[in-house]
Amino acid sequence: MKYKCLCCGNYTLPVEPEAAVAFICPVCYWENDVFISSENEPSDENRSLTLLQARENYKKYGACRVELVQYARKPTEDELTGPK
C-alpha cells in the first residue's frame, strides 16, 4: 500500500507520512520531513522551504523547487489513483 506525498498528493510514500523519515518523493522531489508540525513551518530537510511553498512550486514547475525539476518526473497511473 502506498500513501500520499504531502507535497504533490501522489501516492508515492511506502509507509505512512509520519514514518517516512527523509523519504524523497520521486514525483516532486520533496523530502518528507517528519519534524515539521504545520504547512507553513520551514523544513530543514528542504532548505527551509515550507510545505505551502513547495506545493505552489509543484503546481508551477512540477517539482518542489525549480532547481529540482530535472530530477522530478510525472506520476505513474498507480501513483495518481492510489490503492484500489
HTML snippet that shows the backbone in 3Dmol.js (N, CA, C, O; Angstrom):
<script src="https://3Dmol.org/build/3Dmol-min.js"></script>
<div id="view" style="width:600px;height:400px;position:relative"></div>
<script>
const pdb = `
ATOM      1  N   MET A   1       0.837  -1.180   0.000  1.00  0.00           N
ATOM      2  CA  MET A   1       0.000   0.000   0.000  1.00  0.00           C
ATOM      3  C   MET A   1       0.884   1.247   0.000  1.00  0.00           C
ATOM      4  O   MET A   1       1.889   1.311   0.707  1.00  0.00           O
ATOM      5  N   LYS A   2       0.498   2.218  -0.792  1.00  0.00           N
ATOM      6  CA  LYS A   2       1.229   3.486  -0.873  1.00  0.00           C
ATOM      7  C   LYS A   2       0.410   4.592  -0.215  1.00  0.00           C
ATOM      8  O   LYS A   2      -0.814   4.507  -0.116  1.00  0.00           O
ATOM      9  N   TYR A   3       1.112   5.628   0.230  1.00  0.00           N
ATOM     10  CA  TYR A   3       0.478   6.754   0.903  1.00  0.00           C
ATOM     11  C   TYR A   3       0.800   8.039   0.145  1.00  0.00           C
ATOM     12  O   TYR A   3       1.793   8.112  -0.579  1.00  0.00           O
ATOM     13  N   LYS A   4      -0.051   9.051   0.320  1.00  0.00           N
ATOM     14  CA  LYS A   4       0.097  10.314  -0.405  1.00  0.00           C
ATOM     15  C   LYS A   4       1.289  11.128   0.071  1.00  0.00           C
ATOM     16  O   LYS A   4       1.535  11.273   1.269  1.00  0.00           O
ATOM     17  N   CYS A   5       2.017  11.652  -0.898  1.00  0.00           N
ATOM     18  CA  CYS A   5       3.064  12.635  -0.615  1.00  0.00           C
ATOM     19  C   CYS A   5       2.370  13.903  -0.123  1.00  0.00           C
ATOM     20  O   CYS A   5       1.361  14.321  -0.690  1.00  0.00           O
ATOM     21  N   LEU A   6       2.904  14.507   0.917  1.00  0.00           N
ATOM     22  CA  LEU A   6       2.300  15.710   1.481  1.00  0.00           C
ATOM     23  C   LEU A   6       2.459  16.925   0.575  1.00  0.00           C
ATOM     24  O   LEU A   6       1.741  17.912   0.734  1.00  0.00           O
ATOM     25  N   CYS A   7       3.380  16.866  -0.363  1.00  0.00           N
ATOM     26  CA  CYS A   7       3.604  17.985  -1.269  1.00  0.00           C
ATOM     27  C   CYS A   7       2.760  17.857  -2.539  1.00  0.00           C
ATOM     28  O   CYS A   7       1.906  18.705  -2.799  1.00  0.00           O
ATOM     29  N   CYS A   8       2.989  16.814  -3.326  1.00  0.00           N
ATOM     30  CA  CYS A   8       2.316  16.695  -4.624  1.00  0.00           C
ATOM     31  C   CYS A   8       0.981  15.958  -4.560  1.00  0.00           C
ATOM     32  O   CYS A   8       0.167  16.075  -5.476  1.00  0.00           O
ATOM     33  N   GLY A   9       0.752  15.204  -3.493  1.00  0.00           N
ATOM     34  CA  GLY A   9      -0.508  14.489  -3.349  1.00  0.00           C
ATOM     35  C   GLY A   9      -0.582  13.164  -4.076  1.00  0.00           C
ATOM     36  O   GLY A   9      -1.627  12.513  -4.079  1.00  0.00           O
ATOM     37  N   ASN A  10       0.512  12.759  -4.691  1.00  0.00           N
ATOM     38  CA  ASN A  10       0.535  11.467  -5.378  1.00  0.00           C
ATOM     39  C   ASN A  10       0.904  10.358  -4.396  1.00  0.00           C
ATOM     40  O   ASN A  10       1.552  10.600  -3.378  1.00  0.00           O
ATOM     41  N   TYR A  11       0.486   9.163  -4.716  1.00  0.00           N
ATOM     42  CA  TYR A  11       0.708   8.014  -3.831  1.00  0.00           C
ATOM     43  C   TYR A  11       2.106   7.435  -4.055  1.00  0.00           C
ATOM     44  O   TYR A  11       2.278   6.466  -4.795  1.00  0.00           O
ATOM     45  N   THR A  12       3.093   8.039  -3.409  1.00  0.00           N
ATOM     46  CA  THR A  12       4.484   7.615  -3.593  1.00  0.00           C
ATOM     47  C   THR A  12       5.165   7.156  -2.312  1.00  0.00           C
ATOM     48  O   THR A  12       6.226   6.535  -2.369  1.00  0.00           O
ATOM     49  N   LEU A  13       4.577   7.448  -1.166  1.00  0.00           N
ATOM     50  CA  LEU A  13       5.219   7.077   0.104  1.00  0.00           C
ATOM     51  C   LEU A  13       5.020   5.589   0.393  1.00  0.00           C
ATOM     52  O   LEU A  13       3.897   5.093   0.308  1.00  0.00           O
ATOM     53  N   PRO A  14       6.086   4.877   0.731  1.00  0.00           N
ATOM     54  CA  PRO A  14       5.981   3.440   1.000  1.00  0.00           C
ATOM     55  C   PRO A  14       5.349   3.127   2.351  1.00  0.00           C
ATOM     56  O   PRO A  14       4.878   2.011   2.572  1.00  0.00           O
ATOM     57  N   VAL A  15       5.338   4.097   3.248  1.00  0.00           N
ATOM     58  CA  VAL A  15       4.749   3.959   4.588  1.00  0.00           C
ATOM     59  C   VAL A  15       3.995   5.254   4.898  1.00  0.00           C
ATOM     60  O   VAL A  15       4.080   6.222   4.142  1.00  0.00           O
ATOM     61  N   GLU A  16       3.266   5.269   6.000  1.00  0.00           N
ATOM     62  CA  GLU A  16       2.540   6.474   6.393  1.00  0.00           C
ATOM     63  C   GLU A  16       3.504   7.656   6.512  1.00  0.00           C
ATOM     64  O   GLU A  16       4.661   7.468   6.890  1.00  0.00           O
ATOM     65  N   PRO A  17       3.043   8.875   6.194  1.00  0.00           N
ATOM     66  CA  PRO A  17       3.923  10.045   6.228  1.00  0.00           C
ATOM     67  C   PRO A  17       4.687  10.222   7.536  1.00  0.00           C
ATOM     68  O   PRO A  17       5.830  10.679   7.528  1.00  0.00           O
ATOM     69  N   GLU A  18       4.072   9.866   8.650  1.00  0.00           N
ATOM     70  CA  GLU A  18       4.735  10.015   9.949  1.00  0.00           C
ATOM     71  C   GLU A  18       5.945   9.092  10.090  1.00  0.00           C
ATOM     72  O   GLU A  18       6.841   9.356  10.893  1.00  0.00           O
ATOM     73  N   ALA A  19       5.970   8.009   9.308  1.00  0.00           N
ATOM     74  CA  ALA A  19       7.057   7.030   9.397  1.00  0.00           C
ATOM     75  C   ALA A  19       8.046   7.132   8.234  1.00  0.00           C
ATOM     76  O   ALA A  19       9.085   6.471   8.248  1.00  0.00           O
ATOM     77  N   ALA A  20       7.737   7.944   7.242  1.00  0.00           N
ATOM     78  CA  ALA A  20       8.579   8.045   6.042  1.00  0.00           C
ATOM     79  C   ALA A  20       9.701   9.058   6.257  1.00  0.00           C
ATOM     80  O   ALA A  20       9.764  10.080   5.573  1.00  0.00           O
ATOM     81  N   VAL A  21      10.567   8.774   7.195  1.00  0.00           N
ATOM     82  CA  VAL A  21      11.649   9.693   7.558  1.00  0.00           C
ATOM     83  C   VAL A  21      12.604   9.888   6.379  1.00  0.00           C
ATOM     84  O   VAL A  21      13.198   8.933   5.879  1.00  0.00           O
ATOM     85  N   ALA A  22      12.738  11.134   5.949  1.00  0.00           N
ATOM     86  CA  ALA A  22      13.667  11.538   4.885  1.00  0.00           C
ATOM     87  C   ALA A  22      13.423  10.840   3.550  1.00  0.00           C
ATOM     88  O   ALA A  22      14.331  10.785   2.720  1.00  0.00           O
ATOM     89  N   PHE A  23      12.231  10.308   3.322  1.00  0.00           N
ATOM     90  CA  PHE A  23      11.905   9.707   2.023  1.00  0.00           C
ATOM     91  C   PHE A  23      11.745  10.826   1.003  1.00  0.00           C
ATOM     92  O   PHE A  23      11.059  11.814   1.267  1.00  0.00           O
ATOM     93  N   ILE A  24      12.371  10.679  -0.156  1.00  0.00           N
ATOM     94  CA  ILE A  24      12.264  11.677  -1.219  1.00  0.00           C
ATOM     95  C   ILE A  24      11.262  11.190  -2.249  1.00  0.00           C
ATOM     96  O   ILE A  24      11.421  10.115  -2.827  1.00  0.00           O
ATOM     97  N   CYS A  25      10.232  11.987  -2.473  1.00  0.00           N
ATOM     98  CA  CYS A  25       9.205  11.646  -3.454  1.00  0.00           C
ATOM     99  C   CYS A  25       9.819  11.698  -4.851  1.00  0.00           C
ATOM    100  O   CYS A  25      10.408  12.714  -5.220  1.00  0.00           O
ATOM    101  N   PRO A  26       9.695  10.624  -5.637  1.00  0.00           N
ATOM    102  CA  PRO A  26      10.269  10.626  -6.979  1.00  0.00           C
ATOM    103  C   PRO A  26       9.507  11.511  -7.962  1.00  0.00           C
ATOM    104  O   PRO A  26      10.012  11.813  -9.044  1.00  0.00           O
ATOM    105  N   VAL A  27       8.305  11.925  -7.598  1.00  0.00           N
ATOM    106  CA  VAL A  27       7.498  12.771  -8.481  1.00  0.00           C
ATOM    107  C   VAL A  27       7.838  14.249  -8.290  1.00  0.00           C
ATOM    108  O   VAL A  27       8.152  14.934  -9.264  1.00  0.00           O
ATOM    109  N   CYS A  28       7.781  14.753  -7.056  1.00  0.00           N
ATOM    110  CA  CYS A  28       8.006  16.190  -6.821  1.00  0.00           C
ATOM    111  C   CYS A  28       9.349  16.500  -6.172  1.00  0.00           C
ATOM    112  O   CYS A  28       9.764  17.657  -6.117  1.00  0.00           O
ATOM    113  N   TYR A  29      10.012  15.487  -5.691  1.00  0.00           N
ATOM    114  CA  TYR A  29      11.319  15.580  -5.034  1.00  0.00           C
ATOM    115  C   TYR A  29      11.280  16.264  -3.668  1.00  0.00           C
ATOM    116  O   TYR A  29      12.301  16.760  -3.192  1.00  0.00           O
ATOM    117  N   TRP A  30      10.112  16.291  -3.040  1.00  0.00           N
ATOM    118  CA  TRP A  30      10.004  16.764  -1.656  1.00  0.00           C
ATOM    119  C   TRP A  30      10.591  15.695  -0.750  1.00  0.00           C
ATOM    120  O   TRP A  30      10.255  14.519  -0.882  1.00  0.00           O
ATOM    121  N   GLU A  31      11.461  16.087   0.164  1.00  0.00           N
ATOM    122  CA  GLU A  31      11.993  15.152   1.155  1.00  0.00           C
ATOM    123  C   GLU A  31      11.079  15.200   2.373  1.00  0.00           C
ATOM    124  O   GLU A  31      10.990  16.221   3.055  1.00  0.00           O
ATOM    125  N   ASN A  32      10.406  14.095   2.636  1.00  0.00           N
ATOM    126  CA  ASN A  32       9.436  14.055   3.727  1.00  0.00           C
ATOM    127  C   ASN A  32      10.109  14.425   5.045  1.00  0.00           C
ATOM    128  O   ASN A  32      11.096  13.810   5.450  1.00  0.00           O
ATOM    129  N   ASP A  33       9.564  15.428   5.695  1.00  0.00           N
ATOM    130  CA  ASP A  33      10.127  15.934   6.947  1.00  0.00           C
ATOM    131  C   ASP A  33       9.141  15.659   8.078  1.00  0.00           C
ATOM    132  O   ASP A  33       8.132  16.351   8.206  1.00  0.00           O
ATOM    133  N   VAL A  34       9.428  14.662   8.887  1.00  0.00           N
ATOM    134  CA  VAL A  34       8.523  14.275   9.973  1.00  0.00           C
ATOM    135  C   VAL A  34       8.596  15.235  11.162  1.00  0.00           C
ATOM    136  O   VAL A  34       7.820  15.108  12.109  1.00  0.00           O
ATOM    137  N   PHE A  35       9.505  16.175  11.116  1.00  0.00           N
ATOM    138  CA  PHE A  35       9.700  17.075  12.246  1.00  0.00           C
ATOM    139  C   PHE A  35       8.948  18.400  12.126  1.00  0.00           C
ATOM    140  O   PHE A  35       8.883  19.153  13.098  1.00  0.00           O
ATOM    141  N   ILE A  36       8.379  18.701  10.960  1.00  0.00           N
ATOM    142  CA  ILE A  36       7.596  19.932  10.856  1.00  0.00           C
ATOM    143  C   ILE A  36       6.184  19.670  11.380  1.00  0.00           C
ATOM    144  O   ILE A  36       5.646  18.573  11.225  1.00  0.00           O
ATOM    145  N   SER A  37       5.599  20.681  11.995  1.00  0.00           N
ATOM    146  CA  SER A  37       4.284  20.496  12.608  1.00  0.00           C
ATOM    147  C   SER A  37       3.168  21.257  11.900  1.00  0.00           C
ATOM    148  O   SER A  37       2.000  21.116  12.260  1.00  0.00           O
ATOM    149  N   SER A  38       3.517  22.064  10.894  1.00  0.00           N
ATOM    150  CA  SER A  38       2.491  22.771  10.130  1.00  0.00           C
ATOM    151  C   SER A  38       2.976  23.010   8.704  1.00  0.00           C
ATOM    152  O   SER A  38       4.164  22.892   8.404  1.00  0.00           O
ATOM    153  N   GLU A  39       2.030  23.349   7.836  1.00  0.00           N
ATOM    154  CA  GLU A  39       2.339  23.571   6.421  1.00  0.00           C
ATOM    155  C   GLU A  39       3.218  24.789   6.180  1.00  0.00           C
ATOM    156  O   GLU A  39       3.900  24.873   5.159  1.00  0.00           O
ATOM    157  N   ASN A  40       3.205  25.725   7.110  1.00  0.00           N
ATOM    158  CA  ASN A  40       3.990  26.950   6.908  1.00  0.00           C
ATOM    159  C   ASN A  40       5.260  27.004   7.760  1.00  0.00           C
ATOM    160  O   ASN A  40       5.877  28.060   7.896  1.00  0.00           O
ATOM    161  N   GLU A  41       5.641  25.875   8.326  1.00  0.00           N
ATOM    162  CA  GLU A  41       6.893  25.802   9.088  1.00  0.00           C
ATOM    163  C   GLU A  41       8.041  25.454   8.137  1.00  0.00           C
ATOM    164  O   GLU A  41       7.922  24.496   7.374  1.00  0.00           O
ATOM    165  N   PRO A  42       9.137  26.194   8.159  1.00  0.00           N
ATOM    166  CA  PRO A  42      10.274  25.876   7.294  1.00  0.00           C
ATOM    167  C   PRO A  42      10.824  24.470   7.576  1.00  0.00           C
ATOM    168  O   PRO A  42      10.960  24.054   8.727  1.00  0.00           O
ATOM    169  N   SER A  43      11.128  23.766   6.506  1.00  0.00           N
ATOM    170  CA  SER A  43      11.635  22.400   6.615  1.00  0.00           C
ATOM    171  C   SER A  43      13.156  22.379   6.509  1.00  0.00           C
ATOM    172  O   SER A  43      13.719  22.836   5.515  1.00  0.00           O
ATOM    173  N   ASP A  44      13.811  21.856   7.522  1.00  0.00           N
ATOM    174  CA  ASP A  44      15.268  21.712   7.479  1.00  0.00           C
ATOM    175  C   ASP A  44      15.690  20.741   6.385  1.00  0.00           C
ATOM    176  O   ASP A  44      16.765  20.890   5.805  1.00  0.00           O
ATOM    177  N   GLU A  45      14.859  19.755   6.099  1.00  0.00           N
ATOM    178  CA  GLU A  45      15.176  18.752   5.073  1.00  0.00           C
ATOM    179  C   GLU A  45      15.106  19.339   3.661  1.00  0.00           C
ATOM    180  O   GLU A  45      15.677  18.778   2.727  1.00  0.00           O
ATOM    181  N   ASN A  46      14.406  20.469   3.505  1.00  0.00           N
ATOM    182  CA  ASN A  46      14.151  21.044   2.182  1.00  0.00           C
ATOM    183  C   ASN A  46      14.619  22.492   2.069  1.00  0.00           C
ATOM    184  O   ASN A  46      13.941  23.332   1.477  1.00  0.00           O
ATOM    185  N   ARG A  47      15.782  22.769   2.644  1.00  0.00           N
ATOM    186  CA  ARG A  47      16.406  24.098   2.560  1.00  0.00           C
ATOM    187  C   ARG A  47      15.477  25.221   3.010  1.00  0.00           C
ATOM    188  O   ARG A  47      15.386  26.262   2.359  1.00  0.00           O
ATOM    189  N   SER A  48      14.795  25.003   4.120  1.00  0.00           N
ATOM    190  CA  SER A  48      13.904  25.983   4.757  1.00  0.00           C
ATOM    191  C   SER A  48      12.643  26.300   3.959  1.00  0.00           C
ATOM    192  O   SER A  48      11.943  27.263   4.271  1.00  0.00           O
ATOM    193  N   LEU A  49      12.350  25.516   2.952  1.00  0.00           N
ATOM    194  CA  LEU A  49      11.117  25.672   2.188  1.00  0.00           C
ATOM    195  C   LEU A  49       9.947  25.180   3.032  1.00  0.00           C
ATOM    196  O   LEU A  49      10.065  24.168   3.723  1.00  0.00           O
ATOM    197  N   THR A  50       8.824  25.883   2.984  1.00  0.00           N
ATOM    198  CA  THR A  50       7.640  25.394   3.683  1.00  0.00           C
ATOM    199  C   THR A  50       6.873  24.459   2.756  1.00  0.00           C
ATOM    200  O   THR A  50       7.073  24.470   1.541  1.00  0.00           O
ATOM    201  N   LEU A  51       6.013  23.668   3.329  1.00  0.00           N
ATOM    202  CA  LEU A  51       5.183  22.769   2.532  1.00  0.00           C
ATOM    203  C   LEU A  51       4.256  23.566   1.613  1.00  0.00           C
ATOM    204  O   LEU A  51       4.004  23.150   0.482  1.00  0.00           O
ATOM    205  N   LEU A  52       3.755  24.689   2.079  1.00  0.00           N
ATOM    206  CA  LEU A  52       2.904  25.543   1.241  1.00  0.00           C
ATOM    207  C   LEU A  52       3.666  26.066   0.026  1.00  0.00           C
ATOM    208  O   LEU A  52       3.137  26.070  -1.086  1.00  0.00           O
ATOM    209  N   GLN A  53       4.904  26.506   0.236  1.00  0.00           N
ATOM    210  CA  GLN A  53       5.731  26.980  -0.882  1.00  0.00           C
ATOM    211  C   GLN A  53       6.035  25.838  -1.847  1.00  0.00           C
ATOM    212  O   GLN A  53       5.998  26.018  -3.064  1.00  0.00           O
ATOM    213  N   ALA A  54       6.333  24.674  -1.299  1.00  0.00           N
ATOM    214  CA  ALA A  54       6.653  23.510  -2.131  1.00  0.00           C
ATOM    215  C   ALA A  54       5.465  23.107  -2.996  1.00  0.00           C
ATOM    216  O   ALA A  54       5.641  22.752  -4.161  1.00  0.00           O
ATOM    217  N   ARG A  55       4.269  23.159  -2.442  1.00  0.00           N
ATOM    218  CA  ARG A  55       3.061  22.821  -3.214  1.00  0.00           C
ATOM    219  C   ARG A  55       2.851  23.803  -4.358  1.00  0.00           C
ATOM    220  O   ARG A  55       2.511  23.405  -5.473  1.00  0.00           O
ATOM    221  N   GLU A  56       3.054  25.086  -4.079  1.00  0.00           N
ATOM    222  CA  GLU A  56       2.932  26.095  -5.139  1.00  0.00           C
ATOM    223  C   GLU A  56       3.965  25.846  -6.241  1.00  0.00           C
ATOM    224  O   GLU A  56       3.649  25.914  -7.429  1.00  0.00           O
ATOM    225  N   ASN A  57       5.195  25.558  -5.832  1.00  0.00           N
ATOM    226  CA  ASN A  57       6.242  25.264  -6.814  1.00  0.00           C
ATOM    227  C   ASN A  57       5.892  24.033  -7.639  1.00  0.00           C
ATOM    228  O   ASN A  57       6.121  24.012  -8.848  1.00  0.00           O
ATOM    229  N   TYR A  58       5.340  23.010  -6.997  1.00  0.00           N
ATOM    230  CA  TYR A  58       4.954  21.798  -7.730  1.00  0.00           C
ATOM    231  C   TYR A  58       3.898  22.129  -8.789  1.00  0.00           C
ATOM    232  O   TYR A  58       3.968  21.628  -9.911  1.00  0.00           O
ATOM    233  N   LYS A  59       2.934  22.960  -8.439  1.00  0.00           N
ATOM    234  CA  LYS A  59       1.902  23.360  -9.407  1.00  0.00           C
ATOM    235  C   LYS A  59       2.508  24.114 -10.587  1.00  0.00           C
ATOM    236  O   LYS A  59       2.108  23.907 -11.732  1.00  0.00           O
ATOM    237  N   LYS A  60       3.478  24.989 -10.305  1.00  0.00           N
ATOM    238  CA  LYS A  60       4.099  25.813 -11.349  1.00  0.00           C
ATOM    239  C   LYS A  60       5.124  25.056 -12.185  1.00  0.00           C
ATOM    240  O   LYS A  60       5.133  25.161 -13.412  1.00  0.00           O
ATOM    241  N   TYR A  61       6.000  24.282 -11.509  1.00  0.00           N
ATOM    242  CA  TYR A  61       7.176  23.722 -12.169  1.00  0.00           C
ATOM    243  C   TYR A  61       7.202  22.199 -12.275  1.00  0.00           C
ATOM    244  O   TYR A  61       7.965  21.645 -13.067  1.00  0.00           O
ATOM    245  N   GLY A  62       6.371  21.519 -11.479  1.00  0.00           N
ATOM    246  CA  GLY A  62       6.403  20.058 -11.475  1.00  0.00           C
ATOM    247  C   GLY A  62       7.414  19.483 -10.501  1.00  0.00           C
ATOM    248  O   GLY A  62       7.710  18.289 -10.545  1.00  0.00           O
ATOM    249  N   ALA A  63       7.947  20.325  -9.618  1.00  0.00           N
ATOM    250  CA  ALA A  63       8.891  19.893  -8.575  1.00  0.00           C
ATOM    251  C   ALA A  63       8.750  20.853  -7.396  1.00  0.00           C
ATOM    252  O   ALA A  63       8.267  21.974  -7.557  1.00  0.00           O
ATOM    253  N   CYS A  64       9.169  20.415  -6.221  1.00  0.00           N
ATOM    254  CA  CYS A  64       9.022  21.264  -5.031  1.00  0.00           C
ATOM    255  C   CYS A  64       9.923  22.497  -5.084  1.00  0.00           C
ATOM    256  O   CYS A  64       9.615  23.519  -4.470  1.00  0.00           O
ATOM    257  N   ARG A  65      11.023  22.405  -5.807  1.00  0.00           N
ATOM    258  CA  ARG A  65      11.922  23.550  -6.032  1.00  0.00           C
ATOM    259  C   ARG A  65      12.310  23.560  -7.505  1.00  0.00           C
ATOM    260  O   ARG A  65      12.524  22.503  -8.098  1.00  0.00           O
ATOM    261  N   VAL A  66      12.398  24.721  -8.084  1.00  0.00           N
ATOM    262  CA  VAL A  66      12.663  24.837  -9.515  1.00  0.00           C
ATOM    263  C   VAL A  66      13.975  24.153  -9.910  1.00  0.00           C
ATOM    264  O   VAL A  66      14.071  23.592 -11.002  1.00  0.00           O
ATOM    265  N   GLU A  67      14.975  24.191  -9.043  1.00  0.00           N
ATOM    266  CA  GLU A  67      16.262  23.569  -9.382  1.00  0.00           C
ATOM    267  C   GLU A  67      16.213  22.043  -9.349  1.00  0.00           C
ATOM    268  O   GLU A  67      17.181  21.386  -9.731  1.00  0.00           O
ATOM    269  N   LEU A  68      15.098  21.478  -8.899  1.00  0.00           N
ATOM    270  CA  LEU A  68      14.959  20.014  -8.853  1.00  0.00           C
ATOM    271  C   LEU A  68      14.098  19.460  -9.987  1.00  0.00           C
ATOM    272  O   LEU A  68      13.846  18.256 -10.037  1.00  0.00           O
ATOM    273  N   VAL A  69      13.652  20.312 -10.883  1.00  0.00           N
ATOM    274  CA  VAL A  69      12.803  19.874 -11.997  1.00  0.00           C
ATOM    275  C   VAL A  69      13.474  18.767 -12.800  1.00  0.00           C
ATOM    276  O   VAL A  69      12.804  17.837 -13.249  1.00  0.00           O
ATOM    277  N   GLN A  70      14.771  18.851 -12.983  1.00  0.00           N
ATOM    278  CA  GLN A  70      15.481  17.843 -13.778  1.00  0.00           C
ATOM    279  C   GLN A  70      15.430  16.452 -13.155  1.00  0.00           C
ATOM    280  O   GLN A  70      15.626  15.460 -13.857  1.00  0.00           O
ATOM    281  N   TYR A  71      15.173  16.359 -11.853  1.00  0.00           N
ATOM    282  CA  TYR A  71      15.125  15.069 -11.166  1.00  0.00           C
ATOM    283  C   TYR A  71      13.703  14.549 -10.987  1.00  0.00           C
ATOM    284  O   TYR A  71      13.486  13.343 -10.871  1.00  0.00           O
ATOM    285  N   ALA A  72      12.740  15.459 -10.966  1.00  0.00           N
ATOM    286  CA  ALA A  72      11.341  15.079 -10.774  1.00  0.00           C
ATOM    287  C   ALA A  72      10.812  14.397 -12.038  1.00  0.00           C
ATOM    288  O   ALA A  72      11.422  14.470 -13.105  1.00  0.00           O
ATOM    289  N   ARG A  73       9.668  13.736 -11.890  1.00  0.00           N
ATOM    290  CA  ARG A  73       9.054  13.056 -13.033  1.00  0.00           C
ATOM    291  C   ARG A  73       7.539  13.104 -12.903  1.00  0.00           C
ATOM    292  O   ARG A  73       7.004  13.471 -11.857  1.00  0.00           O
ATOM    293  N   LYS A  74       6.863  12.733 -13.969  1.00  0.00           N
ATOM    294  CA  LYS A  74       5.406  12.638 -13.951  1.00  0.00           C
ATOM    295  C   LYS A  74       5.005  11.417 -13.129  1.00  0.00           C
ATOM    296  O   LYS A  74       5.736  10.426 -13.103  1.00  0.00           O
ATOM    297  N   PRO A  75       3.855  11.474 -12.459  1.00  0.00           N
ATOM    298  CA  PRO A  75       3.399  10.305 -11.697  1.00  0.00           C
ATOM    299  C   PRO A  75       2.909   9.190 -12.616  1.00  0.00           C
ATOM    300  O   PRO A  75       2.397   9.445 -13.706  1.00  0.00           O
ATOM    301  N   THR A  76       3.073   7.966 -12.162  1.00  0.00           N
ATOM    302  CA  THR A  76       2.518   6.823 -12.895  1.00  0.00           C
ATOM    303  C   THR A  76       1.017   6.763 -12.632  1.00  0.00           C
ATOM    304  O   THR A  76       0.511   7.463 -11.754  1.00  0.00           O
ATOM    305  N   GLU A  77       0.315   5.942 -13.378  1.00  0.00           N
ATOM    306  CA  GLU A  77      -1.132   5.786 -13.186  1.00  0.00           C
ATOM    307  C   GLU A  77      -1.456   5.363 -11.752  1.00  0.00           C
ATOM    308  O   GLU A  77      -2.373   5.907 -11.137  1.00  0.00           O
ATOM    309  N   ASP A  78      -0.707   4.397 -11.221  1.00  0.00           N
ATOM    310  CA  ASP A  78      -0.932   3.928  -9.850  1.00  0.00           C
ATOM    311  C   ASP A  78      -0.674   5.029  -8.823  1.00  0.00           C
ATOM    312  O   ASP A  78      -1.360   5.097  -7.802  1.00  0.00           O
ATOM    313  N   GLU A  79       0.296   5.879  -9.083  1.00  0.00           N
ATOM    314  CA  GLU A  79       0.611   6.965  -8.152  1.00  0.00           C
ATOM    315  C   GLU A  79      -0.467   8.050  -8.164  1.00  0.00           C
ATOM    316  O   GLU A  79      -0.657   8.753  -7.171  1.00  0.00           O
ATOM    317  N   LEU A  80      -1.162   8.181  -9.279  1.00  0.00           N
ATOM    318  CA  LEU A  80      -2.246   9.158  -9.373  1.00  0.00           C
ATOM    319  C   LEU A  80      -3.491   8.711  -8.619  1.00  0.00           C
ATOM    320  O   LEU A  80      -4.145   9.507  -7.945  1.00  0.00           O
ATOM    321  N   THR A  81      -3.808   7.427  -8.742  1.00  0.00           N
ATOM    322  CA  THR A  81      -5.079   6.927  -8.209  1.00  0.00           C
ATOM    323  C   THR A  81      -4.973   6.309  -6.831  1.00  0.00           C
ATOM    324  O   THR A  81      -5.962   6.266  -6.098  1.00  0.00           O
ATOM    325  N   GLY A  82      -3.814   5.837  -6.467  1.00  0.00           N
ATOM    326  CA  GLY A  82      -3.642   5.215  -5.160  1.00  0.00           C
ATOM    327  C   GLY A  82      -4.138   3.789  -5.122  1.00  0.00           C
ATOM    328  O   GLY A  82      -4.430   3.199  -6.162  1.00  0.00           O
ATOM    329  N   PRO A  83      -4.237   3.232  -3.929  1.00  0.00           N
ATOM    330  CA  PRO A  83      -4.631   1.830  -3.774  1.00  0.00           C
ATOM    331  C   PRO A  83      -6.059   1.593  -4.250  1.00  0.00           C
ATOM    332  O   PRO A  83      -6.944   2.434  -4.097  1.00  0.00           O
ATOM    333  N   LYS A  84      -6.241   0.424  -4.826  1.00  0.00           N
ATOM    334  CA  LYS A  84      -7.578   0.064  -5.339  1.00  0.00           C
ATOM    335  C   LYS A  84      -8.184  -1.047  -4.541  1.00  0.00           C
ATOM    336  O   LYS A  84      -9.301  -1.476  -4.829  1.00  0.00           O
TER     337      LYS A  84
END
`;
const viewer = $3Dmol.createViewer("view");
viewer.addModel(pdb, "pdb");
viewer.setStyle({}, {cartoon: {color: "spectrum"}});
viewer.zoomTo();
viewer.render();
</script>
